[in-house]
Structure formats: C-alpha cells, structure tokens
C-alpha cells in the first residue's frame, strides 16, 4: 500500500508498505479521503507543535473516511463494503477520565497522526471497531471528512454556551473557525464578528453566517468590535487562530464577566497572556481538548445541513500530490479553505 511520510520539515515522500492486518476487535479499512488539519500544517512547517516535536518519519492525517475491507475476530455489525467515518482517538476506557465521562482526557490516549501513532495518509489502516461511525449514504467522503473537526467545534460549544441575543467574536476563519461560525449561526447567535487576514477566507466566513467580517491587516479589530458594540464588548470571544495577537485580542473584546474559548492550537511552547485584562473583567478562560462524544451529532449536522458545510471543502487532490497540497497551505494560496486528499 502507499504511505505518505513526512520525513523532514516541508518534505513528504510516498513509500510502499504491506497493509496491516486486523486483530481481535479491529477492522481493516481502505482510506477513501482525509482532510488536512491545521495541526498537520504545524507539523509540516515547524517540525512540531508546542512541546511535541516530530518523530520522523511521521504519517499525518486524522480526518478520515473509509470503507471496511476486513473485520477481525470478535467484530460484529461491520463488514466489507461498509462506508465509515474513522475516529482517530483510541481510548483505554479504564482510567478515571474515561470512566467519569471525560474520555478526551484519557490518561492512555492514542491519537492517530501523533508522533509514534501513524495517521491516515495511507491506503489501509486498522483500528478498533468501536471507532467506526457509519457514513450516511447522502454524504460524500469529502464532506464526511469534516466530522472530526466539527466534533471539536461542538465540544467547544459547551464552554461558549451560545444562545439567542448573544454577541460573539471568532478570531480565525480557517476550517475550524468557519465551522464555529456556522454552528453559532445555527444555534441562534444574535451577532457574529469574524476576524481573518486572508481575503478568500473572509468571504467564506460570510457564507457561513458571519454578520461582520474584519481584516486585522486593515484596521484594529478590537477597536472595530468595541465601537460596533458601543463599548460593551462581546459575550464570548473564540480564538480559532492562536496566532500573533489573537488570544489577547479575545481578552480585550470580551465584556466583563464574559467567556474566552481557545479552540486553536498555538505552535509555540509558551504564549504571552495579558493577564490583567482577564483579571479586571473576571473573564472565564476555557481550553478545548479535541472532542468528547460529539461525533454522532457532528455527522447529523453534516447530513441535515450539507449545503451549509460543503463550501468549506474548497480543494481535493490525489495522495501523490501531497507535497503540492501542503505547499498550497503554507501561504493559503489558490483560495484554499479545507484541503482533502482523495485516496480512492
């Protein structure tokens, strides 16, 4: 089978390996499509994320859709030909976090595409059968790849707690930010500001439902939001970028007693925080750690609102063009939003 390995910063290669065989409780799946996450881009560009360096060679990709090709011993309910979404998080189901319902904090978590845990930029994978979710027949594999990041967005909503009448600012209109805007609009948020430096992503933010779209390179987004809100600020500020000043800008636009939610992942080990904005306004600061039982709801939203989410996927490429695809993501050229690699 083909495997796309990241073997150095900004360098991929295609190699051949034998397909893995499923063990007890596992299935083998043929990977059909995989979306590219911002964390994949971090590994590609920076050689790591925060305090987690790359271990070369690495197999990235954790937003996959596939089709079952083999079922291992003791697997029931799944068989060859089943189109499935493949959850990349492998939990122990025995630690205190799994047993208390917070499995995203699993003490023994294995996340496929992390160093030492090959991801899905390869033709075949094996994983536990309990990690499969059936792909609705009306969803294409390309749109189906949005289930994993959309589940992260839905997990962030338990902290954002949006509702009618609320004002929310979203910093960053990459795929996570775009899905955040879409969900906020579906949940009745009164006014949504989107802050994004890339022009074509600002246009996508409008399509998702942003009421105001700001270019931080043209004007101070903090001043703009505070002016439009008559100095009151926003109920919730969500940082989907975690680049440059975005986190501290969230602290500045949040109203006293407001909430700041960090969904994005900074590439740096340490991030400077303007603590006194948070202290004086008694802001609640939340960090989002992947998702926790939101995948089924994500699939249902994709099924019932396909037309809303489909425009996020702007580019599809075959796996042999992985080097060109990631080069496109370096500077977000060619109007790229979500890039999906097609493997079959």
Secondary structure as the mmCIF struct_conf table of DSSP 4:
data_model
#
loop_
_struct_conf.conf_type_id
_struct_conf.id
_struct_conf.beg_label_comp_id
_struct_conf.beg_label_asym_id
_struct_conf.beg_label_seq_id
_struct_conf.end_label_comp_id
_struct_conf.end_label_asym_id
_struct_conf.end_label_seq_id
STRN STRN1 UNK A 2 UNK A 8
TURN_TY1_P TURN_TY1_P1 UNK A 9 UNK A 10
STRN STRN2 UNK A 11 UNK A 16
HELX_LH_PP_P HELX_LH_PP_P1 UNK A 18 UNK A 22
TURN_TY1_P TURN_TY1_P2 UNK A 24 UNK A 25
STRN STRN3 UNK A 26 UNK A 35
HELX_LH_PP_P HELX_LH_PP_P2 UNK A 36 UNK A 37
HELX_RH_AL_P HELX_RH_AL_P1 UNK A 38 UNK A 46
BEND BEND1 UNK A 47 UNK A 47
STRN STRN4 UNK A 48 UNK A 49
TURN_TY1_P TURN_TY1_P3 UNK A 50 UNK A 51
STRN STRN5 UNK A 52 UNK A 53
BEND BEND2 UNK A 56 UNK A 57
STRN STRN6 UNK A 58 UNK A 58
STRN STRN7 UNK A 63 UNK A 71
TURN_TY1_P TURN_TY1_P4 UNK A 73 UNK A 74
BEND BEND3 UNK A 77 UNK A 77
TURN_TY1_P TURN_TY1_P5 UNK A 80 UNK A 81
STRN STRN8 UNK A 83 UNK A 86
STRN STRN9 UNK A 89 UNK A 90
BEND BEND4 UNK A 93 UNK A 93
BEND BEND5 UNK A 95 UNK A 95
HELX_RH_AL_P HELX_RH_AL_P2 UNK A 96 UNK A 99
TURN_TY1_P TURN_TY1_P6 UNK A 100 UNK A 101
HELX_RH_3T_P HELX_RH_3T_P1 UNK A 103 UNK A 105
TURN_TY1_P TURN_TY1_P7 UNK A 107 UNK A 108
STRN STRN10 UNK A 110 UNK A 111
TURN_TY1_P TURN_TY1_P8 UNK A 112 UNK A 113
BEND BEND6 UNK A 114 UNK A 114
TURN_TY1_P TURN_TY1_P9 UNK A 115 UNK A 116
BEND BEND7 UNK A 117 UNK A 117
BEND BEND8 UNK A 120 UNK A 121
STRN STRN11 UNK A 122 UNK A 122
BEND BEND9 UNK A 123 UNK A 123
STRN STRN12 UNK A 124 UNK A 128
HELX_RH_3T_P HELX_RH_3T_P2 UNK A 129 UNK A 131
STRN STRN13 UNK A 132 UNK A 134
HELX_LH_PP_P HELX_LH_PP_P3 UNK A 135 UNK A 136
TURN_TY1_P TURN_TY1_P10 UNK A 137 UNK A 138
BEND BEND10 UNK A 139 UNK A 139
HELX_RH_AL_P HELX_RH_AL_P3 UNK A 141 UNK A 144
TURN_TY1_P TURN_TY1_P11 UNK A 145 UNK A 146
HELX_RH_AL_P HELX_RH_AL_P4 UNK A 147 UNK A 160
STRN STRN14 UNK A 164 UNK A 164
TURN_TY1_P TURN_TY1_P12 UNK A 165 UNK A 165
STRN STRN15 UNK A 167 UNK A 171
BEND BEND11 UNK A 174 UNK A 174
HELX_RH_AL_P HELX_RH_AL_P5 UNK A 175 UNK A 186
TURN_TY1_P TURN_TY1_P13 UNK A 187 UNK A 188
STRN STRN16 UNK A 189 UNK A 189
BEND BEND12 UNK A 190 UNK A 190
STRN STRN17 UNK A 191 UNK A 195
BEND BEND13 UNK A 197 UNK A 198
HELX_RH_AL_P HELX_RH_AL_P6 UNK A 199 UNK A 208
TURN_TY1_P TURN_TY1_P14 UNK A 209 UNK A 209
BEND BEND14 UNK A 211 UNK A 211
STRN STRN18 UNK A 212 UNK A 214
TURN_TY1_P TURN_TY1_P15 UNK A 216 UNK A 218
BEND BEND15 UNK A 219 UNK A 219
HELX_RH_AL_P HELX_RH_AL_P7 UNK A 221 UNK A 228
TURN_TY1_P TURN_TY1_P16 UNK A 229 UNK A 231
STRN STRN19 UNK A 234 UNK A 239
BEND BEND16 UNK A 240 UNK A 240
TURN_TY1_P TURN_TY1_P17 UNK A 244 UNK A 245
HELX_RH_AL_P HELX_RH_AL_P8 UNK A 246 UNK A 253
STRN STRN20 UNK A 254 UNK A 262
BEND BEND17 UNK A 264 UNK A 264
BEND BEND18 UNK A 267 UNK A 269
HELX_RH_AL_P HELX_RH_AL_P9 UNK A 275 UNK A 280
TURN_TY1_P TURN_TY1_P18 UNK A 281 UNK A 282
STRN STRN21 UNK A 284 UNK A 287
BEND BEND19 UNK A 290 UNK A 290
BEND BEND20 UNK A 292 UNK A 293
HELX_RH_AL_P HELX_RH_AL_P10 UNK A 295 UNK A 304
TURN_TY1_P TURN_TY1_P19 UNK A 305 UNK A 305
HELX_RH_AL_P HELX_RH_AL_P11 UNK A 306 UNK A 310
TURN_TY1_P TURN_TY1_P20 UNK A 311 UNK A 312
STRN STRN22 UNK A 313 UNK A 318
HELX_RH_3T_P HELX_RH_3T_P3 UNK A 319 UNK A 321
HELX_RH_AL_P HELX_RH_AL_P12 UNK A 322 UNK A 330
TURN_TY1_P TURN_TY1_P21 UNK A 331 UNK A 332
HELX_RH_3T_P HELX_RH_3T_P4 UNK A 333 UNK A 335
BEND BEND21 UNK A 337 UNK A 337
STRN STRN23 UNK A 338 UNK A 342
#
